[in-house]
Amino acid sequence: MRAKSTNKVRQLFGRFFMKEIGELYERYGKRLYNYFYYLTGDKHRADELTQETFFQAVLSVSRFRGDSRLSTWLFGIGRNVFLKDMRNSGAWPAYIEDEALERIAADGPGPEETAVLNETLFTMGRVLRRMSERQAAALLLRDKEGFSYAEIARITGDSLAAVKVTVHRARKKFREEFERMESGNEKRR
């Protein structure tokens, strides 16, 4: 049955299959890369995770039913790729080291980057590192990537209510930790 559906996908896409994958990469590759970079603080790992996500998407394209946006489907695959990588390489939140966070702050968008923005980015990364993967991912998907609560539920496999609670708690925790760090009253962990 699986070979039949794979052959059907190949027939549907034919010679255009690789072109379609290339267009998907052009459209969503940078967003996925940024998502992974925020979570890992490592350009090389973010690039590997992005590539693995698209590889897994090619393998599972026959299972895409079209009942969600492509971005929702890809980020769901990406989250699973990230979680698998995390299980294989180390536990969250020790996943991101302070040196990596310094690189995030230093690799700003260009010369117009100010010291204040660098410090803010550094602090934001440290706050995300202190959150659970579930909270950090939900916060990034909602507030940075702009996914709806329903889309995040599809990506994470959680109920809509659970996603809303997770995002609410993540925002609260982020705000509290960020304010604590900015005020200099940070607790060392």
Secondary structure, DSSP 8 states (H G I E B T S, - for coil): -HHHHHHHHHHHHGGGHHHHHHHHHHHHHHHHHHHHHHHH--HHHHHHHHHHHHHHHHHHGGG--SSS-HHHHHHHHHHHHHHHHHHHH--SSTTS-HHHHHHHHHT-SSTT--HHHHHHHHHHHHHHHHS-HHHHHHHIIIIIS---HHHHHHHH---HHHHHHHHHHHHHHHHHHHHHHHHT-----
